[in-house]
Amino acid sequence: MASSGSELGGVFDHHVQRAVCDTRAKYREGRRPRAVRVYTINLESQYLLIQGVPAVGAMKELVERFALYGAIEQYNPLDEYPAEDFTEVYLIKFMNLQSARTAKRKMDEQSFFGGLLHVCYAPEFETVEETRKKLQERKAYISRTTKNKDHYMTKKKLVTELKDKKDFRQDFHSRTSGPCAATLNTSTGNSDLCLPYSCELPLCYFSSKCACSSGEHMGWASDSSRGGRNCAGTVEHCMHNDSSQKIQMKPFKNSLACPGAQKATTSSEAVDRFMPRTTQLQERKRRREDDRKVGTFLGTSTSSNEVMIGPLLPHIPKVDMHDDSLNTTANLIRNKLQEVRSFLETVLRGAWVAQWVKASAFSSSHRPGVLGL
Amino acid sequence: MAQKPKVDPHVGRLGYLQALVTEFQETESQDAKEQVLANLANFAYDPSNYPYLRQLQVLDLFLDSLSEENETLVEFAIGGLCNLCPDRANKEHILQTGGIPLIINCLSSPNEETVLSAVTTIMYLSSPGSGSPPELTAMPVVQCMLRFSLSANTRLRNLAQIFLEDFCSPSQVAEARTWQAHSALGIPLPRTEAPQQPRPRETSQP
């Protein structure tokens, strides 16, 4: 069908309202009767043509009605556009395409001052730059959406894959030596059971606690408490890296600094959280066996590649409650008590020293020799 | 715009798309084929459907439909491709399955929307500068775009201009201009075009 639309403001095929399709199969009938039409990015536009506006001087009301859907950049009547008797045609340019899409969807076939509006896109009014921008934004939108989906799907895929590869990991664990690999092993194993905390906490916070509790296993009693504070301090760092770790998935990475251990465990924890409980209990038993073997090498290998957080204090013997989650909870409580204890010690020591200095200063001026100085 | 189907929730999106594909392959009715293809092409607008569409090989269905006699089917198929080709995975699939010649053929369609969709698809399949498949900026294509850029049809003119500015090198455009003066092209403008420029003369090669 030849169109007389070569000049701007002429009638184009895409302006013409097509007949509604009434031969659709039942299963694919929509809620509203629609014509058979494909919408591409070429057809959509920030320019909307509105036909069938009753000629009652209601331009202001029309624009106000459309402005509900987004900011309007400009609007004008199209006086040369062929229109039915007593109706007018308007052109409205929205600031962005999405507003135009919404307005078109909502306002097409709507009643307005007694008439039925027919709203369609008018891409022929676009400049080259506007068309270019439209195409680029479409591409950017798709890249953005697909990237997010990819990230989400990779996460899910990771979980399933690692469940399958659990056996492989067990073999690997039995072969590794070194405290930090064991730290990783233990912490991954303990990841989801060691905490009474809610799941909303970031995973790396979980791992920081786990690394500390596993440090406990290793005999880094007060180190773990300091490690706890230090690890908590790196929570934000972990959170920032969280998304990338999930994709990288290197639980056996040999970056052995404490933050590094957290990073490496973060991704595998995502998996372990979904492992069946009985499997995890067995896993943890096995890892504890490995830890005990490895624990003997602490003194020699640690210094070479581990960042020491605090002095090595004697290992506090603990009661075994014959249940892993109880043991873990007990460890955490013990750590906390240790933390508080050492803090209080510091405070009290400091206070005592201050007191002593004060007293000695006082006594030396009045009663020399009382404190044995 | 995507249709809103009344679908059994158990069936889900994948099931619905599968039903569409099955109907397209089995039906004898041209109307039903057009409706289903339009439905699929509109689904191709939404990136959340891309995994399903790839799984159901709808991309191949679109490419195959480009060779149909029915112009409406071609229009809807190229529209569907235009909608989903900005996605990288879809783009690679189209390039690997030899879709380029089929899409370039659409440039000679008498249907305005088909040509517009074809031009846009070619742009999305190209990458600015080097790296895009060479057939997309081959001489016939560039010459075709040159003619489109002089068209009275604003939409076509805009798209062609963007193609020449962003996806062709100046030397390619200059060479195409030189050739255009001498050779017959055989890619007519779409039917809806008002003939404002001199028709290409059927001359022999110099």
Interface residues (C-beta under 8 A of the other chain):
Chain A: M1 A2 S3 G5 S6 L8 D13 H14 C21 T23 R24 A25 Y27 R28 E29 G30 R31 R32 R34 V36 R37 V38 Y39 T40 I41 N42 L43 R105 P123 E124 F125 E126 T127 V128 T131 R132 L135 R138 K139 Y141 I142 S143 T145 T146 K149 M153
Chain B: M1 Q3 K4 P5 K6 V7 Y16 A19 L20 E23 D31 A32 E34 Q35 V36 A38 N39 A41 N42 Y45 P47 S48 Y50 P51 E75 F76 G79 G80 C82 N83 P86 D87 R88 A89 E112 E113 L116 S117 T120 M123 Y124 A152 N153 T154 R155 N158 L159 Q161 I162 D166 R191 T192 E193 A194 Q196
